[in-house]
Amino acid sequence: TMTRHALVAAISGIATVGIALQAHAATEVNLGHTLSDSSHYSVGADAFKEALERLSDGEFTVTEHTSGSLGGEREMIEGLQIGTVDVVITSTGPLGNFVPETYVLDLPFLFENYDQARCVLDSELGDELLEKMGDHDLIGLAWTENGFRHLTNSQREIATPADAEGLRVRTMENAVHQEAFRQMGARPTPMAFPELFTALQQGTVDGQENPITVIVATNFWEVQDYLSLTGHVYSPAIVLGSPILLDGLSDEERGWFREAAVASAEATREEVSRLEREGVALLEENGMTVKTDVDVAPFQEAVQPAYEIFTSEHGTEMLDRIQEKA
Ligand code: PAF
């Protein structure tokens, strides 16, 4: 039979193991985005998970929630503020509603190509904008990428702004984008992305605009016949963290999150570049009629008033600095 001493030792041993286990129990990090698990955001989520779990030696485990299962992008950003989600990969589409300084990045025809856009986001100006998130109960971890947006629709080939006249186009919940489409003569309908496929299917809207990556990852050829490579706006994306989780961590731990977010952005940019090379052929194979040689000058001219409206509200400082670099 066990002596009293042995019993106490055994119990305290069990208790010690219990405490040790508790100290090593991994913290689950919930990461959300709106696209499918074959998307460039999912490639980025996988890279984030791999890096954070490796850097923290298993202190954190990452669970990915795809396809808007945690809501649309605006809802997920709100989720970060109240702590119902820990990390979100989102376009800047709805971000201007929270951090108005970021609207500048969504101006149509602001960037000419990927190198230019990436270079600006990786500059001091990009870092400043990441820091601004802190004033709005958000933590900007890294700039990542959605891509240059192009117009798709179910009605007709679009070669000029006149062809877009009256077209009901779903836009993101972004005031700058809505204004640009109004100026083009289209009828912008802001809507959260998770509602879009059904809206196109049911004909509530005729068209939408998104990068090749998104058009591929969402099988939009099932509901859209025409694609015009308008490249009318570069759509940045961002890896955001929740202050509810991150403010309670050590500097070292927060550093792992930042490093993982940078790894995520690198993987995503590579995937965006790959789909820019291979995606159009894939969309054609799936039956889309693609207008590749769009003359963008008339589109550019049509959206000029969006710039005036933007600068009258937000000034010219940010815009001047970007245009200097670009
Ligand atoms: O169209 C949008 O809302 C965004 O581009 C998307 C598809 C959610 C990716 O950020």
Residues whose N, C-alpha, C, O or C-beta is under 5 A from the ligand:
A	BS01	PAF	T34 T90 S91 G93 N146 M172 F193 E209 N210 V214
